[in-house]
Amino acid sequence: GGRRLTMAQNSFGTLNGLGGGGDPIVSADTSVHLKRDKQKSQVTTPAYEGSKVKGELLDLAVDMRTARPGDVIDSPYELTISESMQDFWSCCFHSQNRISTSRPFARRIGLQDRILPFSLVLFLTSAMTHADSAKVQVGFGQSVYHWPAFAGDTFTKSFRVDCIRNTSDGNHSIFHILCTLKNQRDRICMSADKRMIFPFVVPESNVVASSNGGEPSQLFRDHLLGKAPVLAEELGSQSLAS
């Protein structure tokens, strides 16, 4: 079994991401700092110099050079998606998928509202709360929309290191990281295997992490397949007709 780590959240705007080195990687609106093997940051009394307060810059990065398969990184960061955020995303990334664009259509197939687009949920799953020092984002595998996500939902996420290997040139390492997004009811909405190349080598491991509780359910997919007659006969779609 791997270690379970907790990110520390504070009020600063500098992120130290999933990477080595510990130098600030990016400045952003989000306020997450990450730290390995230390669940609670030590708060120190600020030093006063005349009328100024001298603070302490905390390095809370997770050093991926020490990560091993099975390590889990939990984030306390929470994000509520508003309808305006959904609309802004849809304006930038146009879609003709009625399940995300039409409220009447979504309700006709048994959903409470139009769902958040797959691309938006994948973005939240993979990159909502951190910055990393990966050299290349290779891609995704097994990205599954397990449960419908709606505007008004509040999301949290976690990462799990699944496997690690070094590249043939001996200068880089490839990490497979399982990203999981949950809503406020602790339902897994999406999971995705994110693959990244980091500019350092690590001790290789033949271990591949696995979920003790099995794979998350496919209730959302099963619900949509169960609505195939409605889609084919009532709503004018042939996409699921045989």
C-alpha positions, 0 to 999 in steps of 0.5 A: 500500500502507498502513502496517503498525503495531504496538501496544505492550503493557505492564502498565498498565490504561489504554487509549488507543484508536483515536481522536484526542485522546490522553486515556485513554478507558477503564480496563480489565483488558486492558493494550494501549496503541496508538501510531502510527509507533513500534513500540518504546516507549522505556523510561526509568529511573524517578525515585526520590523518597525511598521512592516511584517516580515513573513516566511515563504513556505516551500510546500512542494511534493518532490516527485523524485521520491514518489512511489507507486501507490502514493495518494495525494489528497487536496483540500481545495474545493471549487464550486462551478457556477453556471457562468463558468459553464457558459464561459467554457462553452463559449470558448469550446463550442460543442453540439452535444445537446446533453451539455447545451440543452436543458430540455433535452437533458431533462427528457433523458432523466437528468436534472439539468444539462451536464458539464461538458466532458472537456471541462470535467476532464480539465478539473480532474487533471489540473484544477488545483496544482501546477507541476514541473512536468516537461511534457504532458503525454496525454490521458488514458481511461478517462471515464465520466462516471457520474453526471456533474452539474453547475452548482456542484462543488468538487475536490480531487486526489492523485494516485501514482500508479506506475513509474518508469524511466525513458530509454535515454536515461534522462527522464521519467514517465509517471502514470497518475490516476486523477479522481474528481469527486462532488460534494456527495463524495461521488466520483464524477470522473477519473483519468490516467494522466501521463507526464514526463519529468526531467529527472530519473527515479528508481524504477519500479515494477509495481503497478498500483491497484484500487482495493475497492475495484473500479468505479461504477459506470452508472452514468453510461448505463443510464444513457444506454438505457435511454436509447429508445427515447433518443432514437424515437422521441428526440430524433437521434440515431446515435445509439440505434442499432 
